[in-house]
Structures are given as structure tokens and as C-alpha cells.
Amino acid sequence: MSSTRRFFLASAGALGAGAAIGSVSPASAETGSWCPDQESPRFTVAVIPDTQYLYDRDRGDSAPLEASLRYIVDTAAEHNTVFVAHLGDLTENGQPGEFDQIGRTFRYFDTRRVAYSVLAGNHDIDSSKDDQRGPSAYLNAFGPQRFRTSPSLRGATKDGYNTYHTFRAAGREWLVLALDWRPSAGTIEWARGVLRKYPKSPVILTTHEFVHADSGDGKAQLSDFGQRLWDQLVKGSDQIFLTLNGHFWPPGRTVLRNDAGHDVHAHITNYQDRYYGGSAMIRLYRFDLERNTIDVETLSPWLLRQSAERLNLLSRQEIERTGPDDSFSVPIGFTARFSGFDPRPEPAARPVRDLLIPGTQAYWRFDARNGRDLSGNGNDLVVTGNPQWTPDHHREQPAHGSVFLKGEYFRTVSGAPLNMARFERGYTIEAFFKIPRDFSGANAWGGLLSRIGTGADAGKTGDDPKEPVATLSISDGHGVQWAVFPLNQNGISTNWGHELPLDKWWHVAVVNDGRTTTVYIEGSRLLRNPSTPAVGICTANDSWLVGAYTYDRKIDRTFYGWVGDIRVVNRALPVSQFMLYR
């Protein structure tokens, strides 16, 4: 980074001549201290911004960065750290002696075969020239030859100043571009060629300068050079979803929109202006593809691991940065964001026969726009009202269709075998559903699936005997509730769920093993399941309802939302046999 907060090179010049594509063979895999879980949907990318003041002739101190590298390795298993990126300005003056020092520091990574990248900042090289500048102390220390045994390096420009790396995480290949302070026109074309070589890989672009946040409100904007790089490479390359740069301070971020209409998250991180040259502060980008979120935190491992007695007044303020531009979360719908270059086709609809497992009593799916019981047991549904048939469905739902209910409901035909079933040996009731965004208290307690007949009809006197003998309802907090009069109890046994996000498809399963009942959402066991035995389901030999709830045998509340496949089985199913799974 320059000595002033906003320094743009007046002498940067136009992007220069071309650079040919060079390649480096992947290092052979071997077991060591760097062994990330490549299939886990949760992983971490560590980022190291400008370290220049720590390597400044005889004025620096390598201890902070040494501590950061040790921390990254020591916590690699805990954080599932898959890659480390330095954002440039490794040194203050680009002198051979400075590179000797930081080169020795990075041997800690080399000997452990850590996947990492570096790039040249303006303080590391002759900043008046682009990457065709020729030999430098930077290249001698951190050129491609250093990465002969790297597990991640896949190629470099012939000049050696630009590299690309891959790592595997969350079951897919990701790519990191590490671009020089001033990439030439040939390098831009080289980068495009790299992206064409890996057309389905999401890309993190690292470079020293791209955005700055000098307004003081944390809102970043493109620098003059960043605008050129955006125009020439980033905005037309949909694979690039995240850019990381240093150079400027304070930190900040913004979201840009590329030519494909997708978001590009642009972040600047640099703490050299803070105590002890930034104390080798690092950023941890914690990807969670299950939550569609990147959680970001910023800390100094060097200060974190010092005893309280060693910390001084200034260092105590720098152990961890918790401001909104240092600690934050980035929501990204990864599947949707990457769909333009790596579409993930949704699973094909499954044939009915695959769902008719032993014990299936009823199976309804609404893609055929009727209520026929596909189990063949005669538990057909008749409809009241005019429901809306839709193609909307849960991604893992067997049928690709649903019915939208807003006052309409279905009931099993008179004499259906399901109407008399008592399920003494257990049961599994499954359903797919989605609650609309405008759900309110007025829609609460609508029955997703319920049984006509009251507790009083079944001879029960406990709790409120006017309640239905069984109902799977949506509470006022839009969570599921299973309330049933069991055969062996005088009152109601109730399982409670938690608040579910609206406008999202869910799968619910109510599983009774002949003794106790457990409710699952998306195959995950919920908490509030009674331990008191609850055997079977009482019956008044009357119909089951889809989309309605009765009180004192009268329709009281109707379900508001989408209903997908429903299956009733006369035994407890293991999670692996839920309709969610193939």
C-alpha cells in the first residue's frame, strides 16, 4: 500500500503487451497437516492483507505474520481451511533482504504443503510498470518456482507475476486468480483463457487494487484501475463472484452487477494503518453452502495468543475487529448464483412405483391435478372449492407439482380404508408444503392434514374433547404442530416444531414407532417430542382432510399455502426412507 490513503499511480500507463499461458503440473496429493474435508459444505478461505510494515528493512518484525501462519495451520481442521490468499505488498521496499525475511516466514506453509497464493503489490516491484517489468526480488522469492510442490498452483503467465490456483471444497472445484499490481493486456486475455479452461468453476479474484472505501461509511467503489479491470475482465466473466483486494484503507465492501445480471461481491481489507502495522491481521471467509452464507471475521492471531500481561493499551484494541466492515455475513444463493455457468439440473420426477414402499396406506401427489390415491388402496380425495394446481414443488419432491390452497380443501371418500386405520404398531406421515410470504395470524392453525372426529367421539375427556382426533397444523408462529388423541391416553399428545422461514418449501415427517412420536423437518429431528408413550391414532371412522382443520367436527381453519406429495405408511420409517431421499 502507498504511504497515503488514496494513491493512484499516475505513471501506471496503458495495459501492456501480451503474456503467454504457462502451466504448472498439480502436485501429487499426500497426507500431511493440510488435509481439508473437500466434501463438507462448510469451509474457510483465509486472507492476509498488506504485511509491508512488518518487512521494512531493519524496522520490521516477522513475529506477527509467523503467528498468523501458525494459527491458520493449527486451526485448519477446526475451520476446514481450504486456501489462503495474500493480497500483495508483502514488503515495504521490495528489497532482496526483505523478501529473504518474508520468504523464510512462508516456509512454514511450504513445508506443510498449504494451498496458498501471493501476488505483487505496488511496494513489491517497480510500480510504474506492468507485469512485463522483468526480473525482481519478488519473482526470485515468490515466483512460480517456489510453488513446485504446491497442492493448488495450476499455472502462471510466462512473466511469472500472475498465477491461478484451484482447490476442492463442498464437492466442487473452485478457482483463485492472483493478478499482479498492473496486469498487461496479454494477462487479461490469459485470465480469460484460464476461465475458459475451467468453465464450471466459481472464481475468487485476488489483486492488490480494485475497490476503495474512502467515504468512511464502508461503502466501497471501484478505483480508476479497478474500473479498467472491471470493464476488461470481471463484469463479463460470470464465474467471478468475489473479489478481494488490499492497498487502500479503511476496509469496505460493495456489490456490483455483472453483464449476466449477477452479483459480484467486492471487498477491500487492509489494516496496515493500525497498531503494529496491522499486527498481521487476517480475514477468515467461512463459506456455508447449506446456509447460503459467507461469514467473515477479522482477527490478529499474534495478539490473540498473547497473555494478558503482555498486551498493552493499544494491542488490546486490535485483537479482533468487530465493526460492520470487519465482521459481517454475505448472503449468497450459491446454486442460483452459479447457475449461469454451472447449472445444476433439478432431480427428475420419480415414478409412483418407487414411492410405494411396504406399508404404504395412501399416497397423494398433485401433479396430475386430481386427488387419486396412488397406493391403490382406495383412499381417494374429493375437493371442496377450486384449488390452483401449480408446477411449484420442493426440489427433492418425487412429483413436480403441487396444489395451492386458500380456503379449498380435500377429504377422503366415505368408506376409505384410511378412515378406519388406528395405527397401533406405528406410522409415518410425510408431506411437502410451502407457507406464503404474507402468512399472518389469520392463517394460523390451518390443517395440513387432519382427521375428522373429536376426542369426545373417541371416548376421551381430557384436554379439550372438541379438538380433532389428529391434526398436523401450522401454528401462529408458522411452525408445525402434531396434536393427536392416542389410543392409550385420555388427552392430547402434542409435538411442537420451530418457526420456519416463509416462502420456502419444507418436508415434514411424523414418525411413531408404536410407542413415541418424533417429528422431522428436512430429515432433521426436532426437539419438542413427548417421551410419554402415545400409541396409535384414535378414529371416529370419518374422513381425513388435506388443507383443513376441524373443531367440534366443523371446518374451523383451512391451510394457506402450497401442498405437495403426501404419503401415509403404517410403520415407522428410518430417515433414509423418507420421500426426501432417492
N, C-alpha and C positions, 0 to 999 in steps of 0.2 A: 504494500500500500504506500502511496505517496505520503509525504510529511504533512500535507494539508488534507482536509476532509474531502474537498472536491478538486481533484486534479485530473484534467483531461489532457492527454498528450497532443499538443499542437503539431508535433512532428510525427505523429503516427503514420500519416500518409495513406495512400490508397492501398487496398489489398493487393499483395504482390503476385509473383509468378507461381506456377503450379508446383504441386508436390505429388510424387507418385505414391501409390499404395505399397507399403511394406507389410510384412506379416511376420508374426511370431508364433511358433507352434505352442499349443497349450502344454503346460507342464503335466506330467503324469500325476494322477491322484495318489496320495498316500495318506496313511493315518498319522495324525500329529495333534498338536494342541489346537489347531484351527480346523474344526470339523462341524460346520453348521448343519442344522437339520434342513435339508433342501426341500422338504415337502411341507413343512409346517406353514400355515397361513400367517404366522406371526414371525417377523424377522426385523433386524435392525441394520441400518446403514449409518455408520459413524462418519462425521465430517469434522475436519480440522481446518480452521481458517488461518489467516496470516500469522506466522510464527517469527516474523523477521526480527523483532527486537530481542528475541532470545538468542539469535545468532548474528551478532553485530560486532565483528572484530573481537576485541577483548572486553567488550561491555556486556556480553550476554550471559545466559545461564541455561544449560541444557536440561537441568533437573525437571522443570515443569513439563516439557514435552516427553521426556523419558517416563514420567509418572503417567501421562495421558496414554501413551502406548501400552504401558503395563496394564493399566486399567482396562483398556479395550480388550486385551487378550484375556485378562483374568475374569472378565465378565462376559466373555464371548458366548459361553454355553448358556448362561442365565438369560442374556438378551437375544440369543440366536443371531449374533452379529455376522453378517454375510460379506460385508465390504466396508472399506474405509477410503475416504476421498480427501486429499489435501487440496485446498483451493488456491494455492500459489502464494508467492512471497515467502518462500521458505527462509530466505536470508534477507538481511538489510542491504548489503552492498554487492552481493553476487560474487564475492571473492572466493578463491580456491580454499583458503583456510576456513571460511565459514561453511562451505559445502563439505569440507572434511568433517567438521564437527557434527552437522546435522545428518550427514551420511552415516556416521557412527551411531547416532541415535536410532536411525531407521533400520540398522542391522537387527534390532530386536524383532522387527516384523519379518525381515528376510529369513532369519534362521528358523522362524516358526511358520514360514510359508503363508503369511497372512495375505489375503487378497486386498490390494490397495493400489491407489493411483496417486500420482503427483502431477503438477503442471507448473509452468513457469509464470510467475507474476512479473510485474514491471521492475521490481527490485532484484530479480534473479538474473536478468540478462540486460543486453543493450535495448532499452525500451523504445528507442527511436526507430527500430527496425522490426519487420515482421519475422515470421518463423524461418525465413530464408537467410537469417543473420549469420549462420555458420557455427563454428565451434564455440563452446562456452564452458565455464566451470560447472554450470547447471547440467549440461549434457554429460560431462565427464562423471558427475556424481549420480545423476538420475536419468540418464539416457536409457534406451531400451535394453542395453546390455545388462543393466542392473537387474532386470526382471526375467533373466533367463529361466529361472525356476519358479516364476510366479504362477499361481494357480488360476489367475484371471486374465493376464495380458494376452490379447489375441492379435494385435497388430499395431503398427506405428507408421507415421509418414516417414519418407526417406530422410528428411531433415532431423527426425528424432524428437521433435518438440510436441508432437500430438500423438496420443495413444487411444486405443479403445480396449475395453475390458468387458468380460461377461461374468455373470455369476448366476447360479441357480437358486431360486427361492420360491416358496409357495407352489412348487411343482412346475415352474416355467423358467425360461431363460430371460434374464434382464441384461441390459447393455448400459455401460457408462462410457460417455465420450469425455475425454480430458483434453481440452483445447488450450493452445498457447495463448499468451497475452495478446498477440495480434496474429491470428491465423491468416495465411495468404489465401488468394482466390483458389489456388490449387488445393489447399487444405479444405476449403469449404466443399469443393467437389469431391474430395476424398471422403469427407464426412458423409456426404450424400451416398457415396458408394458403399460405405460401411452399413448405412441404414438399409440399403437395398440388399445387402448380403444377409441381413438379419431382419427380414420384413415383418416378422411377428413378435419381435422383442420390444417391450416398453423401454424407453430410453431416459436416463438421467444425464443431462448435460452439465458438466462442470467446466468452469472457466474462471479467470480471475476477475474480469469485469463484465457486467451485464446490466444489473439494475442498481440504483442507489435509493436511499430514503432520507434525503437531506431536509425534507419538510418538517421532520421532527414528530410526525404523527404516526410513524411506522408504515406509511403508505409508500411503497416503492414505485419507481418509474424507470424506464429504460434510459441508460446513459447514451451519449452520442454514438459510441462504439456499439453499445448494446442494441441500439436501433438498427444499425447495419447488420449485426449478427442475426437479429430477429427477422429482418427483411430477407436476408440471403439464405438462411438455413432453418431457423426454428419455426416460423409461422407456417411454412409449407411442409413441415415434417411432423405428421400427426403422432408419430411414435414418441416424440419428446413431450413428456408430460410434466417434468420437473426440472428446473434449472437452479443451480447453486453457484453462488459467486461470493468472493470476498472483496478486497480492495478498499471499498468505502466503509464508512461507519456513519451513523449508528445502524443497527440491524433493521430490517424491514422486509416486507413481502407484498406481492400483488398477484392478481390472477389476470392473465392475458387470454385472449380468444384467438385461436389459430384459424387457418383457412378452412379447416374442416368443421369449424364451429365448436371445437372442444376447448376445454380449459387447459392452460399451461400455468402451473404454479411457479412463480419466480421469487426466489429467496436470496437475500443478502445476509451473510453472517460474518462478522469481524469484530474482535474485541481488543485489538492491539492498542486502542486508545485508553484502555482501562488499566487498573493496577498491575504492575509487573508484566507489562507488555501483553496483557490479556491472560496471564497465568496459564497459558496453553489450554484455554477453554475449548471444549469440544461440543458438538451438537450430536444428539442421538435422534435419528429419524426412525421411529418404531412403527413399522408397517403392520397393519392388522387387516387382512383381506376379508376376514369374517365380519368385522365391524365397518368395513369400508372407510377406514380412517388411518391417517398417519399422525401419531402423537409425537410431538417434538419437545425435547428438553435440552437445556444448556447448563453445563457444569464444568468446574475445574477439578479433575481428579487429584491434581497435585495439592490443592488446598483441602479438598475433601478428606484426604488421608493424613493430614497433619493433625497432631494432637492439639487440644485446646490451648495448651501452654505456648505452643509455637505460633499460633495465629495472632497476628497483630490487628490493630484497629481497621486498617484498610482491607486486609485479606478476608476478614470476617464478612465483608460486604460482597465478596466475589466468589464464594464457594459455589453458589448456584444462582443463575439468573432466572427470575420468575416473572418478569414483566410480560406483557401481552405479545411482544415481538421476540421473546426468547423462549417462552413456554406456551405452546398452543397446540391445537389439533386442526388437521386439514381433512375435511370430509371429501372423499373421492369414491364414487361408484366405479370401482376398478373394471368390472366387466363391461359396463356401458362405455366407460372412457376409452377402453382399448378395443372396442368393437369395430372401429373403423379400419383397423389394420389386422386385427386378430379376432374376428367374430367367433363367439362360442355358440354354436347352434344349440337350441334348447333340445332336451331329450325328446325323442319321438313318443307319440302316444302309444300306450301299451294295450295289447288286446285284452278283452274281458277275461279270457280263459286264464291269463296269468294272475289275475286277482282272486280267482275263486279257489282259495286255499281250503283245506279241510276244516269244516266247522262253519263255513260262511252261511249265515242265515239270510242276509239281504245285502244287495249291492246296487246302489243307485248312482248313475252318472248322467250328467245333464247336457252332454254334447249332442245327443240325439233329440233333444227338445221334447222329452217325454219323461214320465216317471216310472217306467217299466223296471221291475226288479230283475236285474240281470243274473241273479243267482239261480233263477229257475224255480224258486220256492213259492212264487205267487204273492209276494209282498209288494204288489204294485201300488203306486201312488196316484191319487187323483188330486187335481189342483183346484183351489178356490181363488178366483181372480185371474188376471192376465199378467203373469210374470214376464220379465225381459230375459230372453235367452242370449247369452253373450259368449264370445270366444275367450274371454279373460280366464286365466287359471294360474294356479301355483306352478312354478317351474317344474317341480317333481311330481305333479299330479298325473295319474295314469291317463285320464281323459283330458282333452284340450277344449274344455268348455265349462260353463257354469250358468247359474240362473241368478238374476238379481231380483231380490225381494224387497218390497216396500209396502207391506200390508197383505201381500199374497202369501199363501202357504199351501202345503201338500198334506195329505193324510193317507195312511194305508187303507186299502179297501177293507170293507167288512168281511170278516172271516179269514183274514190273512193270518198265516201261522205265527207270524211275529207278535201278533196281538195277544196271544196266549203264553208266549215264552216267559219263563221265570228265571232262567239262567242260574240255577242253583250251583253249578260247577264252575261258574266264571263267565266272563265275557270281555270282548274288546269292541269298543265303539270308536270309529275313526271318522273324521270329517275334515275337509278343507274349507276355509272360509276367509273372507276379507271384509273388514269393517270400514265404511266410508270415512273420509276425512271430516265430514260435517256431523259425525255421530255426536249426540248430546244425551243428556239425562232423559229426554223424552223417548229415546230409543232403548233405554236400559231394560234389561231382563227379558228381552226378546229371546224366544227359544230357538236355538239352532236345531235341536232335536229334543222332543219331549213325548211323554206318554199321557194320553187322556185317561182320566180317572184320578180320584183323590185318595189321600191317605185313609180317609174315613171309609171309602169304598172297599179298601183292603183290610178294614178292621183295625186301623191304627188310631190311637187317641193322643199321641204325643205331638209336641210342637204345634203346628197349625194343620189339622187334618184336612183342610180345604186345599192345601197345596197339592200339586200333581204328584203321582207316584214316582216319577222320574223326569228330570229336565236337565239338559245341557244348555245353559243360558249364557248371555253376555251381560256382565254386571254393569253398574253405572260407572265403574272405573275401567270399562272395556277390557276386563279380564274374563276368563272362562270360569264358570261355576257348574259343578256337577252335584245336584241335590237329588237324593233318592230315598225312598222308604224301602229299606232292605227287608228281606223275609224274616230276619232274626232280630229286628229292632222295632220298638214301638214308635220311634221318632225318625227324624230325617238325619241321614249321614251326608255331610257336605265336604266336598273338595273345592279348594279355592285356588285360582290362578293369580297371576300378577297383571299389572296394567300392560297392555300390548300396544305398540305403535299402530296408528291408524293407516289406512290406505296401503296395506301390505298383506299379502297372502300368508296364511298360517295353516299348519296342520295340527290338529288336536287328537289325542288318543286317550280314552278312558279304559283302563285295564283292571279287571277284577280277577284275582286268581282263585276265587272260591272262598276267600276269607277277607282280604283287604283290597281297597281300590286305590290305584295310583293314576294320576293324570300327567300326561306328557304334552309338551308343546315343541314342535320341530324335533321330536325324538329325544327331548331333554326332560328328565324327571323334575316335576315341580316340588315345592316344599310342603305345602299345606295339605297333606294327605292323611286322613284319620288312621290311627293304628287300631282303633276298635273294630273288631270283625263286623263286616257288612256283607252278608251272604245274599246273592241274587237280587232280583228286582220284583217288587210287588206288581201285580197286574189286576186291572178291573175288566180284563178281556175286551178292551176297547182299542181304538187305533193309536198308532204313533203319528206324530206330527213333525214335519220338516218346515221350520220357519215360524213356529208359533208356540206359545206357552199358555196353559190354561190355569184358571183359578176357580175352584168350585165347579169344575167341568165346563167352564165357559172360556172362550178365547179372551185372554186378558192383554197379552202383549205379543206383537209379531217381530220377527227378526228383521233388522235393517242391514242389508249388505248382500254380498255375493256368497253363494254356496256352491261348492264343487263336489267331488266324489264323496259318498258316504258308504261305509261298509260296517256291517254288524256281524261279529263272529262269536260263537258260543263257547269260547275258551280264551284264556289269557295268552296273548301273543308276545313273544320277545320283540324288543325294539327292532331288531333286524328284519322282522317280517311285516313291519308297518308299510302302508301304501307309499310312504316316502321313498322307500328303497327298492331297487330293482333286484 
